[in-house]
Each structure stands twice: as C-alpha cells, then as structure tokens.
Amino acid sequence: MSDSEDDLPLASRSKVLVSNGNGKDVPQVVPSNAPKVQVKQEQVKPEQVKQEQPPAKTQSASVAVKRDRDPAVPSTMPVASKPAPASKPAPASGRGVKREHIEPTPPAPKPTARQEPAAAVKVKREDPVPVVKKGVAVKKSTAPPPESSSDSDDSSSGSSSSDSDDEPLSKRVKGPAPKKPAAKKPAAKSTPAARSTPSRNAGTQKGQRMWETLSHMGVLFPPAYEPHGVPLVYDGKDLILTSHEEEVASMFATMKDTDYAAKEVFVKNFFNDFVGILTPATKKVIKKFNLLDFTKIYMHLAELSAKKKEMSKEEKLQIKAARDEQEKDYLFAQIDGRKEKVGNFRVEPPGLFRGRGEHPKMGKLKSRIMPEDVIINCGEKDPVPPCPIPGHKWGEVRHEHSVTWLAGWKDSINTKDWKYVQFGAMSTIKGVSDLKKYEKARMLKQYIDVIRSDYRKGWTSKDSKVRQMSMAVYLIDKLALRAGGEKDDDLADTVGCCTLRVGHIFYEPPSSIKFDFLGKDSIRYEQTHEIDPLIYAEFQKLTAGKGPNDDLFDEIDPSTVNTHLQTLMEGLTIKVFRTYNASITLDRLLADTKEGSVQEKKAQYEVANKEVAILCNHQKGVSKTHDVQVGKMQEKHAQIEAELKEAKKGEKNEKTVKKIAVLKDRLAKSTLTMSMKEELKTVSLGTSKINYLDPRITIAWCKLHEVPITVVFPKALLEKFNWAMEVEPEFNFELGVQILSLKFRYEAWRSDFDLGLRTLSLESTF
C-alpha cells in the first residue's frame, strides 16, 4: 500500500486479492496502520497443494498485556474471545497466497446469496490490529418496534425497548404478513421480522435455541375495581355513574391537584377518552369538561388514603402477609431445571397515561389488561399456567425457544409496543447478558483508532452518502448521541442523531455547534460542543440550501448506520458506542481519585458519574421537595456551626478538644452534602449506573479505595450486578485485562521463591 493511501477512506484503499476457493479472487481490505506484511506468491499445482492449518487459537480481543512475557498475570475474569478462522481447500487456479502469521482477526460477515465466501489465509503479524471489512448495505428494516420497557434507557429517541433480545410479539401474531413496498417476495408468515439492530439481551437471537424446558405461573392481574358510590358533580348537580365510569372519573380525581391536571393536552386527552366510555344516557348530560367537579370523589379518596396511613403496624403486617402469600407462586420460574427469579410479573393496573416530558398522549386512558390480551410462552411438555381470573382464558400459548420472555401483551397506549415479563435482574440469563454487553464494549477499544481514522477520511469523500455516514458516526462517537428513528405523528417529536433536522443545530464560529432538540422521553438536549474544524466546514456545506425542517442526514437512517458499524466490528451498534464511551470516561476519571474520607471519595465518584450523565444527556426535573430538603440541611448546618462556636468558648481540655474535632468533621460533611445536593439536582446518576457503566469499574474502585460498596450502589444494583462482585481491585476497563499490582507480583514471586528454597532443602536432606 502506498503512503498516499493513508488519506483515503477504508473503502478506497489498496486491497489484497485472496482466493475464495472457487477460482475467483476477492479483495480483502487491510487497515493503513497495520504493519506491512511480506506476501510471497508462488505457483503450485493443485495436486501438490497441502493446506496447513495452524493450531486453533482463542485470544481475547481486549487483552493488552502479553501473557507470555509475564506468566504471573492470571486470567480470572471472562473475556470476549474469537476463534481462529477455519481453513478452506486451496484454489483450483494454481495460484495461492502465502503470508507470515498474524494474530487472529474478527470473522468476516456471513456471505449473502451474491457473495462468495473468502478462503482462509494463513497470516502472521506482530501486533493484533483488526482487519476492517466493508459489507454490503442492506435495505432498511420494516419490522415493528422492539419490545417495550418503561424504565429502559436503551432505545432510540421516541421509541421503547426492553431488556431482551427477543423477537417482537407484534410480528408473531397470526395473520397476513405486512406489506413491504420494495419487496419482491412476500414475507413468510412463520418467520419473525429481523431487527435492524441487536438488542440488549445478548445471545437471544433469531433461530438460537435458548432453552429446552420452561415453566412458570404466568402473570398476576390487579384486583377488580370496587365502586365507592360517591357522585360526580356536573354543573352543580350530583351525577351517579356506572362502575366503569366511576373508575375513570376517580383516576382523574386523584390527580386533580397535580401539575398534570393543569396541562391542556392532559385534560383534552382525558376528556375525549372519558366521554368515549360513557353510557349513552350519561353522554347526553356531560358535554363540557369545565362543568365537571371532581371534589367529592377527591375528598373521599383522600380520606381512604389517610386511613391507610393511620393503620397500626399489625394491620400493615397482615396486609403484607396476604400480598406475599398471593405472590409467592409467581416469584420464580423453572428454565432447564434451574430455579430463576422472575422480574415484574404484575400486570399494570388501568390509569391515566402520564409519559415523560411533554408527551402528546398524556392523559389518555390506559385500559385494563385481561387474560385474553396476554400471550404465554412456556415449554411444550410443561404445564400451561392456570388463568387466575375465572371465566377467562389466555389469548394464546406459544412455545418460542428462541426467546426468554414468559408473557407479553400489547401496550394500550402505544399499540405498536409490547410489554413483557422477563427474568429478574439477579437471574443467570440477565447476568450473562450484562457481562457480554460490557465485554463487547471493551472489545471496541481494539478497533476504535481504525474506526476513527475511517470516518475522518470519509468526511472528504466524493460520495455524499459516505460523507453523511462518516459525520453521523463522528457524532455518535464524540457526543454519545442515540440513533433516533421514525415515529408516528401522534408521538412526541423526539429525535436522535439520524433524525436531526437543520433547525436543531446552530453554528458558533470558529468551530463550535450548539445542539438543541428533544431527546428520549422528551428530555431537552441543549449542549454546545467544539468540533473538528474540518467537519465544521462539512456541516456548513451539508446544511447549505436546506430549510430548518429539512433532515440533516437525508441519505441515512439508524438501520444503515448500524449495518455500516457491523462492517467495522462484529456486533458493533450505536448502543455499544454509548456503553464504551460512558464506561471509559468513568474509568479514566476515577483513576485520579484523591485520598480522603469516605464521604469525600463518594463526592469524587459522584462528580465522575455526573460527567457521564451529562455525556449521555441523563437529566431529570428538579424535585418538588428539593427546596424543602435544602432548607432542612441548612438548618442542621447552622446548628452544627452554633455548637462548634459554643465549644470553642469553653474550657480547653481533652474532652473539649475531642468534641471540637467531631463537630468540625460533621460541619465539613454537611458542607459537602449541601454542595453535591445542589450540583446534582438536575442530573440523573442512576440511569448510567444501570445501563451504561460497567459495574466492575465501580466495584474495583470501591475495593481499591476502601469505600463500602453500599455507599455508591443501592440494594437493587447490588442484586443486579451480583456477578461482578468478585472483580479484583486492579480491574481496568480500558486495558482489557486485570493487571496485578507490583505488590501482588512481588508476593507471588516471593511465594515461588520460598517454595523453591524449601524444595532444595528437602533434596539436600535426602
């Protein structure tokens, strides 16, 4: 490869012709920063060709320290590995390619019907530089949205996803296959739609058999509504409602004094749905919302709530015992003979949809889910869960071995989404899924330099689609933006990287761009970033002649971006980029931890966590009780100051000196707590901990700096990340291996040395 080719994108670089075993030569792209390899070509006869296959090697893609140089470094943590490529028969053309051996490269993408599989080549290279392969772009997927999850942070802006890699149920419902405008052949009814990007539960993929036996008790439904008989007042007159009408009216009454009830969209959506469920007789009476008075119902519900709070401890324990007795059979499921804990097995009760941010559907009625709405997934030879409501039956029973959800039903608000019952956070399935996710992110370290070089050179490509793709990958890498995706008109106007419009960016010379748009859950993303001057100029060219409502990237979408990323690294998605950048940022910031008290170290951790939350745009609204809480903290702080001032006036003796030291320590903690409370009031630290930060970073940091893990991880996360608790204090996310400190190296050497002396002593004795 010539030196001048370093300025070209990967797709335009010199290629090595490799025989594919069918008499044809296919090109293989080699990165520019790979060490040059001497290639010897020699004429051989077909009958004289003998393929030599090197011993199969499996080496972690994240290993940064060679074990043969330091045998003291153990491999105690699981790391991602790739098998060596299998060899194929020699080409019949009589020409073969012979190279010196290199470290194993990632396997090539699976060949399509139009591609010939490339023959394996024996190569040798000193440094493990990944070979980047360019794949064939596929058409945009027309599959319905992935599984929904209300607390997930994994989905693209405006869409919902679940903790699973399972196929969407909406694609499996019996019926005719959806029409595809550009498809030449109709889709088979029995084939689930392929997803455009892999989802979070690694290993749960189309066609892969996840289990042999699966049994559980299904789902637990909320109790039936019990009417209270309190009338609704309309235009000053009492109006007795039916049970269902009263139930919906009570939903709004409980929210009468909240901020939602003051929002025009919320009120409008509620009234439309409320009128829709009224009987014809009631509908003739109720015409206008402003004539409705929910005060009587509100006061009745407030009295019931007050009575519950006044219950004795014994009464509360009785209620809890009854609830535990009802739930005990639903807590666990059996999968392949293993008893695993189930996640949320309760069906959400009916209510009014709130949403996050300014959601256009807030206030709409979430209807009651019945057994006929639920699909059960269990083993063919396992018993079907009994339906808990007499007179009803499950909507459908399936035996899907390629998925791990236990039950699912369609969301009554966003009808394209599905709710799923999954295994719990402490289950083996979830633990393995999390481990694979973070190992995949760590693997990106081995490819990131090549990927960044690729998109930088793509900025100046003559192909406009290549330029847009390179600019989008840059934003995903540097700003940790989500993908974004197409949404229906009745959903919030939230966007991501691929759906940005010209009106969402503002230029600030010489090379800064302000981004202002609604991200996931209608959380506003308003940040200014200084970017590379070259791409700054490319952005100006891209937006020239476009209006504010025109798409910034009009030739790409999330599907094509993820397909492109797959050609750079197997399994690479936009989500992997976010996980990598979040984890590596925390790892680097915590490396500068200064010594101090546990409280001071906790503050340093939260500052680092805050930087990650800002990077991922994890925000939250200021709590309504924030000012009250700060006021109480200030009162306590003033009290400590007064006690300290009084103690200093007293007689100086050993007891007084000790008291002053204690008060000074309490005052310092109080000051630090108030400062962090104010600094973190609009930042959500929990989202990144749950979804983006490798827990081994935090656990190793706690062990290294002697900070109790309960200081930074709540009980729920301790259970979720139980698999990571055995990590060593020297764990390093960026290096990809657990490096032993000099202290541990010395102790290991000393132990071996002492053992050698004892052995020599015994030999001399005999």
ZINORSUL-V23773 format. One record per run of one state. SS is the DSSP state (H for helix, E for strand, L for the rest). FROM is the first residue (numbers start at 0). TO is the last residue. Records with the same first field share a line. If there is no record, write none. Layout:
SS = FROM-TO + FROM-TO
//
This chain:
L = 0-1 + 7-8 + 12-13 + 19-23 + 29-37 + 43-44 + 48-56 + 60-79 + 83-93 + 99-99 + 101-122 + 124-146 + 148-167 + 171-212 + 215-218 + 220-230 + 234-235 + 239-241 + 253-258 + 262-262 + 277-278 + 285-287 + 293-293 + 309-311 + 330-330 + 335-336 + 342-344 + 346-349 + 352-363 + 366-369 + 377-394 + 398-405 + 410-416 + 421-421 + 423-426 + 446-446 + 458-462 + 479-495 + 499-499 + 508-510 + 518-518 + 522-522 + 530-531 + 543-549 + 551-556 + 568-572 + 590-596 + 615-617 + 619-624 + 649-652 + 679-681 + 683-684 + 691-693 + 704-707 + 711-713 + 720-720 + 724-729 + 731-736 + 738-740 + 765-765
H = 2-6 + 9-11 + 45-47 + 168-170 + 242-252 + 259-261 + 263-276 + 279-284 + 288-290 + 294-308 + 312-329 + 370-372 + 427-445 + 447-457 + 463-478 + 496-498 + 501-503 + 519-521 + 532-542 + 557-567 + 573-589 + 597-614 + 625-648 + 653-678 + 685-690 + 694-703 + 708-710 + 714-719 + 721-723 + 741-764
E = 14-18 + 24-28 + 38-42 + 57-59 + 80-82 + 94-98 + 100-100 + 123-123 + 147-147 + 213-214 + 219-219 + 231-233 + 236-238 + 291-292 + 331-334 + 337-341 + 345-345 + 350-351 + 364-365 + 373-376 + 395-397 + 406-409 + 417-420 + 422-422 + 500-500 + 504-507 + 511-517 + 523-529 + 550-550 + 618-618 + 682-682 + 730-730 + 737-737
//
